[in-house]
Structures are given as C-alpha cells and as structure tokens.
Amino acid sequence: MQVVVQRVQRASVAVDGDVVGAVGRGLVALVGVGRASTPDDARWLAAKTVGLRIFADDAGRMNRSLDEVGGEVLAISQFTLYGNIDKGRRPSFLAAADPEPGERLYEAYCAALTVPVAKGVFGAHMVIDFVADGPVTLLLRREGGR
C-alpha cells in the first residue's frame, strides 16, 4: 500500500457536485492499494498516519501528531498511485489491486485510523478541494509486510 499524506487547514471531496466528505485541520490521505498489499499493511499505515509528528508545537516545530492536535483525516482511494510510466506515455495500472480487494483494504485503512475520518467514494470520479498547510507532503509505503 501507498499513502500520500498532505497536511491541510481544511479539505473536502465531492462526487457529482455533492460534498460527500469534509475535514478541518488535519490530513488528506490518498490511499493506493497494490496487488501485494495486506490487511497488516493497512493497519500499519493507519497507525503511521496518525502518529506522524508533523504538526507544530508551541515553539513552531513539527513535533505533534494528528491525534495530539485533534486533527482529522480525509481519506481518498487512489489506484493511480500504482501507475507505472516506465514505458510509453500512458500509465499501466497492472500493479494496482483489483477493485474488490482494493476497496476492502482501503476500508481497513480507514477503520484503523483512531481519529475522525471522512471518506470519498471508492471508484468514483471525485473532486478534491483543500488548503495545503506548509505544504507538508509525505509518501508512506508498506507492501506485503515490508
């Protein structure tokens, strides 16, 4: 699995013009599930997401975690994180999980987060609106327990 986390002041996601999820201060998590991804990867990445010390403390240093600042996560499924562009100009998505296991592991990641979570709609075309904070953007990866 791969998760791109973006620290935000606020964020929302819409499907067909209707907002289906929104958060205040926290993270947007773009969640990609690969063919080798496991439920343990989902749990590990969720714990890592919540525990990242990327929010400012009283001295302005990145030293507080999401749960310490009362933050939220807007989790968006994003199979395109597994796009391979090594050959040609059109991405290949052969490394991405099929929809059924992909959705199951995306939901496992969301369920393992220990902070408030808003979600997009798995498999839908979504419009994401956010105000980046920093910006602070990180790529978290774990595949098959490694």
Residue pairs with C-beta under 8 A, 6 or more apart in sequence:
1 31
1 32
1 33
1 34
1 37
1 41
1 42
1 45
1 105
1 109
1 141
1 142
1 143
2 31
2 32
2 34
2 81
2 82
2 139
2 140
2 141
3 29
3 30
3 31
3 32
3 45
3 49
3 109
3 139
3 140
3 141
4 29
4 30
4 32
4 78
4 81
4 137
4 138
4 139
4 140
5 27
5 28
5 29
5 30
5 49
5 52
5 137
5 138
5 140
6 27
6 28
6 30
6 130
6 132
6 135
6 136
6 137
7 26
7 27
7 54
7 55
7 132
7 133
7 134
7 135
7 136
7 137
8 23
8 25
8 26
8 27
8 28
8 74
8 130
8 131
8 132
8 133
9 24
9 25
9 131
9 132
9 133
10 22
10 23
10 24
10 25
10 130
10 131
11 22
11 23
11 26
11 28
11 74
11 128
11 129
11 130
11 131
12 19
12 21
12 22
12 23
12 74
12 128
12 129
12 130
13 19
13 20
13 21
13 22
13 74
13 76
13 118
13 119
13 120
13 126
13 127
13 128
13 129
14 20
14 126
14 127
14 129
15 120
15 121
15 124
15 125
15 126
15 127
20 119
20 120
20 121
20 126
21 74
21 118
21 119
21 120
22 74
22 118
23 71
23 72
23 73
23 74
23 116
23 118
24 71
24 72
25 69
25 70
25 71
25 72
25 133
26 66
26 71
26 72
26 73
26 74
26 115
27 49
27 66
27 71
27 72
27 73
27 74
28 73
28 74
28 76
28 128
28 130
29 49
29 73
29 74
29 75
29 76
29 109
30 76
30 78
30 81
31 75
31 76
31 77
31 78
31 81
31 106
31 109
31 110
32 77
32 78
32 79
32 80
32 81
32 82
32 96
33 77
33 79
33 82
33 96
33 97
33 101
33 102
33 105
33 106
34 82
34 95
34 96
34 97
34 143
35 95
35 96
35 97
35 98
36 143
36 144
37 97
37 101
37 105
37 143
37 144
38 105
38 144
38 145
39 105
39 108
40 145
41 105
41 142
41 143
41 144
41 145
42 105
42 106
42 108
42 109
42 112
43 108
43 109
43 112
44 142
45 109
45 140
45 142
46 109
46 110
46 111
46 112
46 113
46 114
47 112
47 114
48 140
48 142
49 66
49 73
49 113
49 140
50 65
50 66
50 67
50 73
50 113
50 114
50 115
51 65
51 66
51 67
52 65
52 66
52 138
53 62
53 63
53 64
53 65
54 62
54 65
54 136
54 138
55 62
55 63
55 64
55 65
55 66
55 68
55 69
55 71
56 62
56 63
56 64
57 63
57 64
62 136
66 73
66 115
67 114
67 115
71 115
72 115
72 116
72 117
72 118
73 113
73 115
73 116
73 117
73 118
74 117
74 118
74 119
74 120
74 128
74 130
75 106
75 109
75 110
75 113
75 117
75 118
75 119
75 120
76 119
76 120
76 126
76 128
77 102
77 103
77 106
77 120
77 122
77 123
79 93
79 96
79 97
79 102
80 91
80 93
80 96
81 96
82 93
82 95
82 96
82 97
83 91
83 92
83 93
83 96
84 91
84 92
84 93
84 94
84 95
85 91
85 92
96 102
97 105
99 122
99 123
102 122
103 122
103 123
106 122
107 122
110 117
110 119
120 126
120 128
